[in-house]
Amino acid sequence: MIRPLLAALLLAPPVTAQVISTGAPAADILLSQAIAEHRTFLTCSILDPETHQAILQAWNTDRAAAIGLLADHKIGANAIYAFRDAPTPENLIPAPDTPFEDVRQLCDATPDWAQRYAARDRTILAQRLPDVMP
């Protein structure tokens, strides 16, 4: 599990590499985990437009739900804005000038990404955040 996360962080633009503390450490971990996972899912699915679009739509829906949950639990505005702005799909996918070899290494580090996604073996914030919010 550490190898895929490390590869995802190595390809991360600086804006997406961190989560501003929500005051709930377990929530911070979930947010960071979801970002790292979706960086892999969105990047590795890019060559399959149908799969990529489905992952993109699900990520945007889950992000919106997470933002609502953070607001409902009176999490600080800075943390909410950071989560709203930093992990946009554009920030999770490597820049167009990223060498293909770097992208391939990320996807090779998680060869089962498509199976994990399809099996819902991923962090779904709308389901998991309510259990860890203060």
GIRADA-V470954 format. One record per residue. SS is DSSP state (hx for helix, st for strand, lp for the rest). PHI is phi in degrees with one decimal (none if undefined). Layout:
ss: {SS SS}
phi: {PHI PHI}
//
This chain:
ss: {lp hx hx hx hx hx hx hx hx hx lp lp lp hx hx hx lp lp lp lp lp lp lp lp hx hx hx hx hx hx hx hx hx hx hx hx hx hx hx hx hx hx hx hx lp lp lp lp hx hx hx hx hx hx hx hx hx hx hx hx hx hx hx hx hx hx hx hx hx hx hx hx lp lp lp lp hx hx hx hx hx hx hx hx hx hx lp lp hx hx hx hx lp lp lp lp lp lp lp hx hx hx hx hx hx hx hx hx hx lp lp lp hx hx hx hx hx hx lp lp lp lp lp lp hx hx hx hx hx hx hx lp lp lp}
phi: {none -69.6 -59.7 -63.0 -65.3 -62.3 -61.5 -63.6 -69.7 -65.3 -89.5 -72.3 -64.0 -54.7 -64.6 -102.5 -80.3 -145.1 -117.6 -76.4 -54.0 -91.0 91.8 -124.4 -53.1 -65.2 -67.6 -59.9 -63.7 -61.4 -61.7 -63.9 -64.2 -62.6 -62.4 -62.1 -62.7 -72.9 -59.7 -66.7 -59.6 -68.8 -69.1 -75.0 -90.3 -58.8 -83.8 -119.6 -54.0 -67.1 -64.2 -59.5 -63.4 -64.3 -66.4 -59.2 -63.8 -64.7 -64.5 -62.6 -66.3 -67.3 -60.3 -61.7 -64.3 -64.1 -61.6 -62.0 -64.4 -61.6 -65.2 -60.6 -95.9 58.5 -71.9 -55.8 -58.2 -61.0 -66.2 -66.1 -61.2 -62.3 -71.6 -68.0 -92.1 -71.0 -90.0 -67.4 -53.8 -62.6 -84.2 -88.0 -85.7 -57.6 -59.6 -56.3 -90.2 -67.1 -57.7 -55.8 -59.1 -64.6 -66.5 -59.9 -61.7 -60.4 -70.4 -66.5 -69.6 -133.7 -64.8 -96.6 -56.2 -68.2 -66.6 -61.6 -63.5 -62.5 -84.2 61.0 -88.0 -155.6 -83.3 -105.1 -60.3 -59.6 -90.3 -93.8 -60.2 -56.1 -74.9 -118.5 -80.3 -68.4}
//
